[in-house]
Amino acid sequence: MTQPPNQQPGWWQPPNPPPPGPPAHPGQSGQYGAGFAAQYGGFGAFGEQASVPPGGKGRRSKRPLLITAVTVVVLAAGVVTAWLLGAFRGMVTDVLEQDSLQDGVLAVLRDSYGEQDVQNARCPADQPATNGTTFECTVDVAGQQKTVSVRVLNDQPEVEVGMPR
Protein backbone atom coordinates (compact mmCIF):
# COMPACT_ATOMS: atom_id res chain seq x y z
CA MET A 1 0.00 0.00 0.00
CA THR A 2 1.75 3.09 -1.14
CA GLN A 3 0.77 6.63 -0.51
CA PRO A 4 1.13 9.59 -2.82
CA PRO A 5 4.05 11.89 -1.80
CA ASN A 6 1.87 14.90 -0.84
CA GLN A 7 -0.61 13.06 1.41
CA GLN A 8 -0.52 12.84 5.23
CA PRO A 9 -0.19 9.34 6.73
CA GLY A 10 -3.47 7.75 7.78
CA TRP A 11 -4.29 5.76 10.91
CA TRP A 12 -3.36 2.55 9.09
CA GLN A 13 0.14 3.61 8.20
CA PRO A 14 3.17 4.24 10.41
CA PRO A 15 4.26 7.89 10.68
CA ASN A 16 7.92 7.13 9.89
CA PRO A 17 8.52 3.84 8.15
CA PRO A 18 11.87 2.19 9.02
CA PRO A 19 14.65 2.91 6.57
CA PRO A 20 15.54 0.16 4.16
CA GLY A 21 18.67 -1.83 4.90
CA PRO A 22 20.01 -3.85 7.82
CA PRO A 23 18.51 -3.28 11.30
CA ALA A 24 20.10 -0.59 13.48
CA HIS A 25 20.86 -3.04 16.32
CA PRO A 26 21.94 -6.67 16.00
CA GLY A 27 19.19 -9.10 16.85
CA GLN A 28 16.50 -6.49 16.13
CA SER A 29 14.36 -6.61 13.08
CA GLY A 30 13.15 -3.59 11.22
CA GLN A 31 9.63 -4.09 12.62
CA TYR A 32 7.63 -1.85 14.89
CA GLY A 33 8.73 -1.97 18.52
CA ALA A 34 12.39 -2.43 17.67
CA GLY A 35 13.06 1.15 18.75
CA PHE A 36 11.58 0.46 22.20
CA ALA A 37 13.98 -2.38 22.87
CA ALA A 38 16.93 -0.32 21.67
CA GLN A 39 15.92 2.79 23.59
CA TYR A 40 14.98 1.13 26.92
CA GLY A 41 17.30 -1.88 27.00
CA GLY A 42 14.83 -4.66 26.12
CA PHE A 43 14.17 -7.67 28.30
CA GLY A 44 16.35 -7.87 31.41
CA ALA A 45 17.17 -4.17 31.37
CA PHE A 46 16.19 -3.87 35.00
CA GLY A 47 17.89 -7.06 36.19
CA GLU A 48 20.87 -7.42 38.48
CA GLN A 49 22.67 -4.26 37.44
CA ALA A 50 19.78 -2.04 38.50
CA SER A 51 19.59 -3.61 42.00
CA VAL A 52 23.29 -3.12 42.84
CA PRO A 53 24.05 0.33 44.25
CA PRO A 54 26.79 2.43 42.65
CA GLY A 55 29.36 1.41 45.32
CA GLY A 56 29.56 -2.17 44.06
CA LYS A 57 28.32 -4.74 46.59
CA GLY A 58 24.67 -4.71 47.62
CA ARG A 59 23.68 -4.05 51.25
CA ARG A 60 22.02 -6.93 53.03
CA SER A 61 18.99 -6.20 55.12
CA LYS A 62 19.31 -6.66 58.88
CA ARG A 63 15.61 -7.37 59.22
CA PRO A 64 15.87 -11.23 59.10
CA LEU A 65 18.57 -11.16 61.79
CA LEU A 66 16.46 -8.87 63.96
CA ILE A 67 13.36 -11.06 63.55
CA THR A 68 15.37 -14.17 64.46
CA ALA A 69 16.83 -12.51 67.56
CA VAL A 70 13.41 -11.35 68.77
CA THR A 71 11.94 -14.82 68.18
CA VAL A 72 14.72 -16.49 70.19
CA VAL A 73 14.28 -14.04 73.08
CA VAL A 74 10.49 -14.55 73.15
CA LEU A 75 10.83 -18.35 73.08
CA ALA A 76 13.47 -18.31 75.84
CA ALA A 77 11.22 -16.10 77.99
CA GLY A 78 8.34 -18.52 77.44
CA VAL A 79 10.43 -21.53 78.49
CA VAL A 80 11.70 -19.76 81.62
CA THR A 81 8.15 -18.71 82.55
CA ALA A 82 6.84 -22.26 82.03
CA TRP A 83 9.67 -23.63 84.18
CA LEU A 84 8.93 -21.18 86.98
CA LEU A 85 5.21 -21.98 86.87
CA GLY A 86 5.98 -25.70 87.19
CA ALA A 87 5.09 -26.92 83.71
CA PHE A 88 8.07 -29.30 83.67
CA ARG A 89 7.47 -30.91 87.07
CA GLY A 90 5.84 -33.91 85.38
CA MET A 91 9.13 -34.57 83.61
CA VAL A 92 10.91 -35.01 86.94
CA THR A 93 10.63 -38.47 88.47
CA ASP A 94 7.46 -38.76 90.54
CA VAL A 95 7.77 -39.56 94.22
CA LEU A 96 5.58 -41.70 96.44
CA GLU A 97 3.12 -39.83 98.61
CA GLN A 98 4.32 -40.51 102.14
CA ASP A 99 0.94 -40.57 103.95
CA SER A 100 -0.65 -42.93 101.41
CA LEU A 101 2.41 -45.17 101.49
CA GLN A 102 2.31 -45.45 105.31
CA ASP A 103 -1.43 -46.22 105.26
CA GLY A 104 -0.83 -48.85 102.57
CA VAL A 105 1.93 -50.53 104.58
CA LEU A 106 -0.40 -50.81 107.60
CA ALA A 107 -3.23 -52.21 105.41
CA VAL A 108 -0.95 -54.87 103.86
CA LEU A 109 0.37 -55.93 107.28
CA ARG A 110 -3.21 -56.31 108.58
CA ASP A 111 -4.74 -57.95 105.49
CA SER A 112 -1.89 -60.08 104.12
CA TYR A 113 0.15 -60.95 107.23
CA GLY A 114 -2.67 -61.02 109.81
CA GLU A 115 -1.03 -58.49 112.13
CA GLN A 116 -3.99 -56.89 113.90
CA ASP A 117 -2.11 -54.78 116.45
CA VAL A 118 -0.04 -52.75 113.95
CA GLN A 119 0.24 -48.96 113.94
CA ASN A 120 2.51 -45.91 113.46
CA ALA A 121 4.12 -46.74 110.12
CA ARG A 122 7.00 -44.34 109.34
CA CYS A 123 8.45 -44.37 105.82
CA PRO A 124 11.14 -42.06 104.42
CA ALA A 125 9.87 -39.07 102.43
CA ASP A 126 10.42 -38.43 98.70
CA GLN A 127 11.01 -42.01 97.61
CA PRO A 128 11.02 -42.24 93.78
CA ALA A 129 8.06 -44.03 92.23
CA THR A 130 10.17 -46.00 89.78
CA ASN A 131 10.25 -49.75 89.28
CA GLY A 132 12.72 -51.54 91.56
CA THR A 133 13.18 -48.80 94.17
CA THR A 134 13.57 -50.37 97.65
CA PHE A 135 13.58 -48.79 101.11
CA GLU A 136 12.64 -49.63 104.69
CA CYS A 137 9.79 -48.44 106.89
CA THR A 138 9.36 -48.86 110.63
CA VAL A 139 6.10 -49.95 112.26
CA ASP A 140 4.88 -50.72 115.78
CA VAL A 141 3.67 -54.32 116.01
CA ALA A 142 2.12 -55.26 119.39
CA GLY A 143 4.07 -52.43 121.04
CA GLN A 144 7.44 -53.41 119.53
CA GLN A 145 9.18 -51.43 116.79
CA LYS A 146 9.92 -53.52 113.70
CA THR A 147 11.12 -52.81 110.14
CA VAL A 148 9.56 -53.84 106.88
CA SER A 149 11.13 -53.65 103.45
CA VAL A 150 9.16 -52.00 100.64
CA ARG A 151 9.81 -52.38 96.92
CA VAL A 152 8.13 -50.40 94.14
CA LEU A 153 6.78 -52.82 91.51
CA ASN A 154 5.72 -50.42 88.71
CA ASP A 155 4.84 -46.83 87.93
CA GLN A 156 1.17 -47.19 89.04
CA PRO A 157 2.66 -47.18 91.83
CA GLU A 158 2.12 -50.61 93.33
CA VAL A 159 4.40 -51.69 96.15
CA GLU A 160 5.40 -54.96 97.72
CA VAL A 161 5.64 -54.96 101.51
CA GLY A 162 7.86 -57.52 103.28
CA MET A 163 7.15 -59.30 106.57
CA PRO A 164 7.98 -57.33 109.73
CA ARG A 165 11.34 -58.28 111.31
mmCIF file of the C-alpha atoms, coordinates in Angstrom:
data_MODEL
# 
_entry.id   MODEL 
# 
loop_
_atom_site.group_PDB 
_atom_site.id 
_atom_site.type_symbol 
_atom_site.label_atom_id 
_atom_site.label_alt_id 
_atom_site.label_comp_id 
_atom_site.label_asym_id 
_atom_site.label_entity_id 
_atom_site.label_seq_id 
_atom_site.pdbx_PDB_ins_code 
_atom_site.Cartn_x 
_atom_site.Cartn_y 
_atom_site.Cartn_z 
_atom_site.occupancy 
_atom_site.B_iso_or_equiv 
_atom_site.pdbx_formal_charge 
_atom_site.auth_seq_id 
_atom_site.auth_comp_id 
_atom_site.auth_asym_id 
_atom_site.auth_atom_id 
_atom_site.pdbx_PDB_model_num 
ATOM 1   C CA . MET A 1 1   ? 0.000  0.000   0.000   1.00 0.00 ? 1   MET A CA 1 
ATOM 2   C CA . THR A 1 2   ? 1.745  3.088   -1.136  1.00 0.00 ? 2   THR A CA 1 
ATOM 3   C CA . GLN A 1 3   ? 0.766  6.633   -0.506  1.00 0.00 ? 3   GLN A CA 1 
ATOM 4   C CA . PRO A 1 4   ? 1.132  9.588   -2.818  1.00 0.00 ? 4   PRO A CA 1 
ATOM 5   C CA . PRO A 1 5   ? 4.049  11.887  -1.796  1.00 0.00 ? 5   PRO A CA 1 
ATOM 6   C CA . ASN A 1 6   ? 1.872  14.901  -0.841  1.00 0.00 ? 6   ASN A CA 1 
ATOM 7   C CA . GLN A 1 7   ? -0.605 13.056  1.407   1.00 0.00 ? 7   GLN A CA 1 
ATOM 8   C CA . GLN A 1 8   ? -0.523 12.836  5.228   1.00 0.00 ? 8   GLN A CA 1 
ATOM 9   C CA . PRO A 1 9   ? -0.185 9.340   6.733   1.00 0.00 ? 9   PRO A CA 1 
ATOM 10  C CA . GLY A 1 10  ? -3.471 7.749   7.783   1.00 0.00 ? 10  GLY A CA 1 
ATOM 11  C CA . TRP A 1 11  ? -4.290 5.762   10.910  1.00 0.00 ? 11  TRP A CA 1 
ATOM 12  C CA . TRP A 1 12  ? -3.364 2.554   9.095   1.00 0.00 ? 12  TRP A CA 1 
ATOM 13  C CA . GLN A 1 13  ? 0.145  3.611   8.204   1.00 0.00 ? 13  GLN A CA 1 
ATOM 14  C CA . PRO A 1 14  ? 3.175  4.243   10.413  1.00 0.00 ? 14  PRO A CA 1 
ATOM 15  C CA . PRO A 1 15  ? 4.259  7.890   10.677  1.00 0.00 ? 15  PRO A CA 1 
ATOM 16  C CA . ASN A 1 16  ? 7.919  7.126   9.888   1.00 0.00 ? 16  ASN A CA 1 
ATOM 17  C CA . PRO A 1 17  ? 8.519  3.836   8.149   1.00 0.00 ? 17  PRO A CA 1 
ATOM 18  C CA . PRO A 1 18  ? 11.866 2.186   9.021   1.00 0.00 ? 18  PRO A CA 1 
ATOM 19  C CA . PRO A 1 19  ? 14.649 2.910   6.569   1.00 0.00 ? 19  PRO A CA 1 
ATOM 20  C CA . PRO A 1 20  ? 15.541 0.164   4.157   1.00 0.00 ? 20  PRO A CA 1 
ATOM 21  C CA . GLY A 1 21  ? 18.671 -1.825  4.905   1.00 0.00 ? 21  GLY A CA 1 
ATOM 22  C CA . PRO A 1 22  ? 20.012 -3.848  7.824   1.00 0.00 ? 22  PRO A CA 1 
ATOM 23  C CA . PRO A 1 23  ? 18.509 -3.276  11.299  1.00 0.00 ? 23  PRO A CA 1 
ATOM 24  C CA . ALA A 1 24  ? 20.099 -0.594  13.476  1.00 0.00 ? 24  ALA A CA 1 
ATOM 25  C CA . HIS A 1 25  ? 20.856 -3.044  16.320  1.00 0.00 ? 25  HIS A CA 1 
ATOM 26  C CA . PRO A 1 26  ? 21.939 -6.667  16.002  1.00 0.00 ? 26  PRO A CA 1 
ATOM 27  C CA . GLY A 1 27  ? 19.185 -9.098  16.854  1.00 0.00 ? 27  GLY A CA 1 
ATOM 28  C CA . GLN A 1 28  ? 16.499 -6.494  16.131  1.00 0.00 ? 28  GLN A CA 1 
ATOM 29  C CA . SER A 1 29  ? 14.361 -6.606  13.081  1.00 0.00 ? 29  SER A CA 1 
ATOM 30  C CA . GLY A 1 30  ? 13.151 -3.588  11.224  1.00 0.00 ? 30  GLY A CA 1 
ATOM 31  C CA . GLN A 1 31  ? 9.631  -4.086  12.621  1.00 0.00 ? 31  GLN A CA 1 
ATOM 32  C CA . TYR A 1 32  ? 7.629  -1.853  14.894  1.00 0.00 ? 32  TYR A CA 1 
ATOM 33  C CA . GLY A 1 33  ? 8.730  -1.972  18.520  1.00 0.00 ? 33  GLY A CA 1 
ATOM 34  C CA . ALA A 1 34  ? 12.392 -2.433  17.673  1.00 0.00 ? 34  ALA A CA 1 
ATOM 35  C CA . GLY A 1 35  ? 13.062 1.154   18.754  1.00 0.00 ? 35  GLY A CA 1 
ATOM 36  C CA . PHE A 1 36  ? 11.578 0.461   22.197  1.00 0.00 ? 36  PHE A CA 1 
ATOM 37  C CA . ALA A 1 37  ? 13.984 -2.382  22.867  1.00 0.00 ? 37  ALA A CA 1 
ATOM 38  C CA . ALA A 1 38  ? 16.934 -0.324  21.666  1.00 0.00 ? 38  ALA A CA 1 
ATOM 39  C CA . GLN A 1 39  ? 15.916 2.790   23.585  1.00 0.00 ? 39  GLN A CA 1 
ATOM 40  C CA . TYR A 1 40  ? 14.984 1.131   26.924  1.00 0.00 ? 40  TYR A CA 1 
ATOM 41  C CA . GLY A 1 41  ? 17.303 -1.875  26.999  1.00 0.00 ? 41  GLY A CA 1 
ATOM 42  C CA . GLY A 1 42  ? 14.835 -4.657  26.116  1.00 0.00 ? 42  GLY A CA 1 
ATOM 43  C CA . PHE A 1 43  ? 14.171 -7.670  28.303  1.00 0.00 ? 43  PHE A CA 1 
ATOM 44  C CA . GLY A 1 44  ? 16.345 -7.874  31.412  1.00 0.00 ? 44  GLY A CA 1 
ATOM 45  C CA . ALA A 1 45  ? 17.165 -4.173  31.367  1.00 0.00 ? 45  ALA A CA 1 
ATOM 46  C CA . PHE A 1 46  ? 16.185 -3.865  35.001  1.00 0.00 ? 46  PHE A CA 1 
ATOM 47  C CA . GLY A 1 47  ? 17.890 -7.061  36.194  1.00 0.00 ? 47  GLY A CA 1 
ATOM 48  C CA . GLU A 1 48  ? 20.873 -7.422  38.480  1.00 0.00 ? 48  GLU A CA 1 
ATOM 49  C CA . GLN A 1 49  ? 22.672 -4.264  37.442  1.00 0.00 ? 49  GLN A CA 1 
ATOM 50  C CA . ALA A 1 50  ? 19.784 -2.038  38.503  1.00 0.00 ? 50  ALA A CA 1 
ATOM 51  C CA . SER A 1 51  ? 19.590 -3.614  42.004  1.00 0.00 ? 51  SER A CA 1 
ATOM 52  C CA . VAL A 1 52  ? 23.291 -3.116  42.842  1.00 0.00 ? 52  VAL A CA 1 
ATOM 53  C CA . PRO A 1 53  ? 24.054 0.332   44.248  1.00 0.00 ? 53  PRO A CA 1 
ATOM 54  C CA . PRO A 1 54  ? 26.788 2.432   42.646  1.00 0.00 ? 54  PRO A CA 1 
ATOM 55  C CA . GLY A 1 55  ? 29.358 1.414   45.318  1.00 0.00 ? 55  GLY A CA 1 
ATOM 56  C CA . GLY A 1 56  ? 29.561 -2.170  44.059  1.00 0.00 ? 56  GLY A CA 1 
ATOM 57  C CA . LYS A 1 57  ? 28.320 -4.739  46.589  1.00 0.00 ? 57  LYS A CA 1 
ATOM 58  C CA . GLY A 1 58  ? 24.666 -4.712  47.622  1.00 0.00 ? 58  GLY A CA 1 
ATOM 59  C CA . ARG A 1 59  ? 23.682 -4.053  51.248  1.00 0.00 ? 59  ARG A CA 1 
ATOM 60  C CA . ARG A 1 60  ? 22.025 -6.933  53.026  1.00 0.00 ? 60  ARG A CA 1 
ATOM 61  C CA . SER A 1 61  ? 18.990 -6.195  55.121  1.00 0.00 ? 61  SER A CA 1 
ATOM 62  C CA . LYS A 1 62  ? 19.312 -6.657  58.881  1.00 0.00 ? 62  LYS A CA 1 
ATOM 63  C CA . ARG A 1 63  ? 15.606 -7.372  59.215  1.00 0.00 ? 63  ARG A CA 1 
ATOM 64  C CA . PRO A 1 64  ? 15.868 -11.233 59.102  1.00 0.00 ? 64  PRO A CA 1 
ATOM 65  C CA . LEU A 1 65  ? 18.571 -11.161 61.786  1.00 0.00 ? 65  LEU A CA 1 
ATOM 66  C CA . LEU A 1 66  ? 16.459 -8.871  63.958  1.00 0.00 ? 66  LEU A CA 1 
ATOM 67  C CA . ILE A 1 67  ? 13.355 -11.055 63.546  1.00 0.00 ? 67  ILE A CA 1 
ATOM 68  C CA . THR A 1 68  ? 15.366 -14.167 64.459  1.00 0.00 ? 68  THR A CA 1 
ATOM 69  C CA . ALA A 1 69  ? 16.831 -12.513 67.555  1.00 0.00 ? 69  ALA A CA 1 
ATOM 70  C CA . VAL A 1 70  ? 13.414 -11.347 68.770  1.00 0.00 ? 70  VAL A CA 1 
ATOM 71  C CA . THR A 1 71  ? 11.943 -14.823 68.184  1.00 0.00 ? 71  THR A CA 1 
ATOM 72  C CA . VAL A 1 72  ? 14.720 -16.490 70.192  1.00 0.00 ? 72  VAL A CA 1 
ATOM 73  C CA . VAL A 1 73  ? 14.282 -14.042 73.082  1.00 0.00 ? 73  VAL A CA 1 
ATOM 74  C CA . VAL A 1 74  ? 10.488 -14.547 73.154  1.00 0.00 ? 74  VAL A CA 1 
ATOM 75  C CA . LEU A 1 75  ? 10.829 -18.351 73.083  1.00 0.00 ? 75  LEU A CA 1 
ATOM 76  C CA . ALA A 1 76  ? 13.467 -18.305 75.842  1.00 0.00 ? 76  ALA A CA 1 
ATOM 77  C CA . ALA A 1 77  ? 11.224 -16.097 77.993  1.00 0.00 ? 77  ALA A CA 1 
ATOM 78  C CA . GLY A 1 78  ? 8.336  -18.524 77.443  1.00 0.00 ? 78  GLY A CA 1 
ATOM 79  C CA . VAL A 1 79  ? 10.433 -21.535 78.488  1.00 0.00 ? 79  VAL A CA 1 
ATOM 80  C CA . VAL A 1 80  ? 11.695 -19.762 81.624  1.00 0.00 ? 80  VAL A CA 1 
ATOM 81  C CA . THR A 1 81  ? 8.149  -18.709 82.547  1.00 0.00 ? 81  THR A CA 1 
ATOM 82  C CA . ALA A 1 82  ? 6.839  -22.256 82.028  1.00 0.00 ? 82  ALA A CA 1 
ATOM 83  C CA . TRP A 1 83  ? 9.669  -23.632 84.179  1.00 0.00 ? 83  TRP A CA 1 
ATOM 84  C CA . LEU A 1 84  ? 8.932  -21.178 86.983  1.00 0.00 ? 84  LEU A CA 1 
ATOM 85  C CA . LEU A 1 85  ? 5.210  -21.982 86.871  1.00 0.00 ? 85  LEU A CA 1 
ATOM 86  C CA . GLY A 1 86  ? 5.978  -25.699 87.191  1.00 0.00 ? 86  GLY A CA 1 
ATOM 87  C CA . ALA A 1 87  ? 5.086  -26.924 83.713  1.00 0.00 ? 87  ALA A CA 1 
ATOM 88  C CA . PHE A 1 88  ? 8.074  -29.296 83.671  1.00 0.00 ? 88  PHE A CA 1 
ATOM 89  C CA . ARG A 1 89  ? 7.469  -30.911 87.068  1.00 0.00 ? 89  ARG A CA 1 
ATOM 90  C CA . GLY A 1 90  ? 5.839  -33.912 85.379  1.00 0.00 ? 90  GLY A CA 1 
ATOM 91  C CA . MET A 1 91  ? 9.129  -34.571 83.613  1.00 0.00 ? 91  MET A CA 1 
ATOM 92  C CA . VAL A 1 92  ? 10.915 -35.007 86.940  1.00 0.00 ? 92  VAL A CA 1 
ATOM 93  C CA . THR A 1 93  ? 10.629 -38.470 88.475  1.00 0.00 ? 93  THR A CA 1 
ATOM 94  C CA . ASP A 1 94  ? 7.460  -38.755 90.540  1.00 0.00 ? 94  ASP A CA 1 
ATOM 95  C CA . VAL A 1 95  ? 7.771  -39.563 94.224  1.00 0.00 ? 95  VAL A CA 1 
ATOM 96  C CA . LEU A 1 96  ? 5.578  -41.698 96.435  1.00 0.00 ? 96  LEU A CA 1 
ATOM 97  C CA . GLU A 1 97  ? 3.116  -39.832 98.612  1.00 0.00 ? 97  GLU A CA 1 
ATOM 98  C CA . GLN A 1 98  ? 4.325  -40.510 102.142 1.00 0.00 ? 98  GLN A CA 1 
ATOM 99  C CA . ASP A 1 99  ? 0.937  -40.567 103.948 1.00 0.00 ? 99  ASP A CA 1 
ATOM 100 C CA . SER A 1 100 ? -0.652 -42.932 101.408 1.00 0.00 ? 100 SER A CA 1 
ATOM 101 C CA . LEU A 1 101 ? 2.411  -45.172 101.486 1.00 0.00 ? 101 LEU A CA 1 
ATOM 102 C CA . GLN A 1 102 ? 2.313  -45.446 105.308 1.00 0.00 ? 102 GLN A CA 1 
ATOM 103 C CA . ASP A 1 103 ? -1.428 -46.216 105.259 1.00 0.00 ? 103 ASP A CA 1 
ATOM 104 C CA . GLY A 1 104 ? -0.831 -48.851 102.571 1.00 0.00 ? 104 GLY A CA 1 
ATOM 105 C CA . VAL A 1 105 ? 1.927  -50.529 104.582 1.00 0.00 ? 105 VAL A CA 1 
ATOM 106 C CA . LEU A 1 106 ? -0.399 -50.811 107.599 1.00 0.00 ? 106 LEU A CA 1 
ATOM 107 C CA . ALA A 1 107 ? -3.226 -52.212 105.406 1.00 0.00 ? 107 ALA A CA 1 
ATOM 108 C CA . VAL A 1 108 ? -0.946 -54.866 103.856 1.00 0.00 ? 108 VAL A CA 1 
ATOM 109 C CA . LEU A 1 109 ? 0.372  -55.931 107.277 1.00 0.00 ? 109 LEU A CA 1 
ATOM 110 C CA . ARG A 1 110 ? -3.210 -56.311 108.577 1.00 0.00 ? 110 ARG A CA 1 
ATOM 111 C CA . ASP A 1 111 ? -4.740 -57.953 105.486 1.00 0.00 ? 111 ASP A CA 1 
ATOM 112 C CA . SER A 1 112 ? -1.894 -60.080 104.115 1.00 0.00 ? 112 SER A CA 1 
ATOM 113 C CA . TYR A 1 113 ? 0.148  -60.946 107.225 1.00 0.00 ? 113 TYR A CA 1 
ATOM 114 C CA . GLY A 1 114 ? -2.666 -61.016 109.811 1.00 0.00 ? 114 GLY A CA 1 
ATOM 115 C CA . GLU A 1 115 ? -1.025 -58.487 112.135 1.00 0.00 ? 115 GLU A CA 1 
ATOM 116 C CA . GLN A 1 116 ? -3.992 -56.894 113.905 1.00 0.00 ? 116 GLN A CA 1 
ATOM 117 C CA . ASP A 1 117 ? -2.114 -54.784 116.447 1.00 0.00 ? 117 ASP A CA 1 
ATOM 118 C CA . VAL A 1 118 ? -0.045 -52.747 113.953 1.00 0.00 ? 118 VAL A CA 1 
ATOM 119 C CA . GLN A 1 119 ? 0.237  -48.958 113.936 1.00 0.00 ? 119 GLN A CA 1 
ATOM 120 C CA . ASN A 1 120 ? 2.515  -45.913 113.462 1.00 0.00 ? 120 ASN A CA 1 
ATOM 121 C CA . ALA A 1 121 ? 4.125  -46.739 110.120 1.00 0.00 ? 121 ALA A CA 1 
ATOM 122 C CA . ARG A 1 122 ? 6.999  -44.340 109.340 1.00 0.00 ? 122 ARG A CA 1 
ATOM 123 C CA . CYS A 1 123 ? 8.453  -44.369 105.821 1.00 0.00 ? 123 CYS A CA 1 
ATOM 124 C CA . PRO A 1 124 ? 11.143 -42.058 104.419 1.00 0.00 ? 124 PRO A CA 1 
ATOM 125 C CA . ALA A 1 125 ? 9.873  -39.066 102.429 1.00 0.00 ? 125 ALA A CA 1 
ATOM 126 C CA . ASP A 1 126 ? 10.416 -38.427 98.698  1.00 0.00 ? 126 ASP A CA 1 
ATOM 127 C CA . GLN A 1 127 ? 11.005 -42.014 97.613  1.00 0.00 ? 127 GLN A CA 1 
ATOM 128 C CA . PRO A 1 128 ? 11.021 -42.241 93.778  1.00 0.00 ? 128 PRO A CA 1 
ATOM 129 C CA . ALA A 1 129 ? 8.060  -44.033 92.232  1.00 0.00 ? 129 ALA A CA 1 
ATOM 130 C CA . THR A 1 130 ? 10.171 -46.003 89.782  1.00 0.00 ? 130 THR A CA 1 
ATOM 131 C CA . ASN A 1 131 ? 10.249 -49.746 89.277  1.00 0.00 ? 131 ASN A CA 1 
ATOM 132 C CA . GLY A 1 132 ? 12.724 -51.536 91.564  1.00 0.00 ? 132 GLY A CA 1 
ATOM 133 C CA . THR A 1 133 ? 13.178 -48.804 94.173  1.00 0.00 ? 133 THR A CA 1 
ATOM 134 C CA . THR A 1 134 ? 13.571 -50.372 97.651  1.00 0.00 ? 134 THR A CA 1 
ATOM 135 C CA . PHE A 1 135 ? 13.577 -48.791 101.107 1.00 0.00 ? 135 PHE A CA 1 
ATOM 136 C CA . GLU A 1 136 ? 12.641 -49.634 104.694 1.00 0.00 ? 136 GLU A CA 1 
ATOM 137 C CA . CYS A 1 137 ? 9.790  -48.441 106.892 1.00 0.00 ? 137 CYS A CA 1 
ATOM 138 C CA . THR A 1 138 ? 9.362  -48.856 110.626 1.00 0.00 ? 138 THR A CA 1 
ATOM 139 C CA . VAL A 1 139 ? 6.099  -49.951 112.261 1.00 0.00 ? 139 VAL A CA 1 
ATOM 140 C CA . ASP A 1 140 ? 4.882  -50.719 115.782 1.00 0.00 ? 140 ASP A CA 1 
ATOM 141 C CA . VAL A 1 141 ? 3.668  -54.319 116.008 1.00 0.00 ? 141 VAL A CA 1 
ATOM 142 C CA . ALA A 1 142 ? 2.115  -55.256 119.385 1.00 0.00 ? 142 ALA A CA 1 
ATOM 143 C CA . GLY A 1 143 ? 4.068  -52.426 121.041 1.00 0.00 ? 143 GLY A CA 1 
ATOM 144 C CA . GLN A 1 144 ? 7.439  -53.410 119.529 1.00 0.00 ? 144 GLN A CA 1 
ATOM 145 C CA . GLN A 1 145 ? 9.183  -51.429 116.787 1.00 0.00 ? 145 GLN A CA 1 
ATOM 146 C CA . LYS A 1 146 ? 9.923  -53.516 113.703 1.00 0.00 ? 146 LYS A CA 1 
ATOM 147 C CA . THR A 1 147 ? 11.121 -52.808 110.142 1.00 0.00 ? 147 THR A CA 1 
ATOM 148 C CA . VAL A 1 148 ? 9.562  -53.843 106.879 1.00 0.00 ? 148 VAL A CA 1 
ATOM 149 C CA . SER A 1 149 ? 11.132 -53.648 103.448 1.00 0.00 ? 149 SER A CA 1 
ATOM 150 C CA . VAL A 1 150 ? 9.157  -51.999 100.637 1.00 0.00 ? 150 VAL A CA 1 
ATOM 151 C CA . ARG A 1 151 ? 9.806  -52.383 96.922  1.00 0.00 ? 151 ARG A CA 1 
ATOM 152 C CA . VAL A 1 152 ? 8.132  -50.401 94.136  1.00 0.00 ? 152 VAL A CA 1 
ATOM 153 C CA . LEU A 1 153 ? 6.779  -52.816 91.506  1.00 0.00 ? 153 LEU A CA 1 
ATOM 154 C CA . ASN A 1 154 ? 5.721  -50.424 88.712  1.00 0.00 ? 154 ASN A CA 1 
ATOM 155 C CA . ASP A 1 155 ? 4.837  -46.827 87.934  1.00 0.00 ? 155 ASP A CA 1 
ATOM 156 C CA . GLN A 1 156 ? 1.174  -47.192 89.035  1.00 0.00 ? 156 GLN A CA 1 
ATOM 157 C CA . PRO A 1 157 ? 2.657  -47.183 91.826  1.00 0.00 ? 157 PRO A CA 1 
ATOM 158 C CA . GLU A 1 158 ? 2.124  -50.606 93.327  1.00 0.00 ? 158 GLU A CA 1 
ATOM 159 C CA . VAL A 1 159 ? 4.404  -51.688 96.151  1.00 0.00 ? 159 VAL A CA 1 
ATOM 160 C CA . GLU A 1 160 ? 5.397  -54.960 97.717  1.00 0.00 ? 160 GLU A CA 1 
ATOM 161 C CA . VAL A 1 161 ? 5.642  -54.960 101.508 1.00 0.00 ? 161 VAL A CA 1 
ATOM 162 C CA . GLY A 1 162 ? 7.862  -57.524 103.280 1.00 0.00 ? 162 GLY A CA 1 
ATOM 163 C CA . MET A 1 163 ? 7.148  -59.299 106.569 1.00 0.00 ? 163 MET A CA 1 
ATOM 164 C CA . PRO A 1 164 ? 7.982  -57.334 109.728 1.00 0.00 ? 164 PRO A CA 1 
ATOM 165 C CA . ARG A 1 165 ? 11.336 -58.282 111.306 1.00 0.00 ? 165 ARG A CA 1 
# 
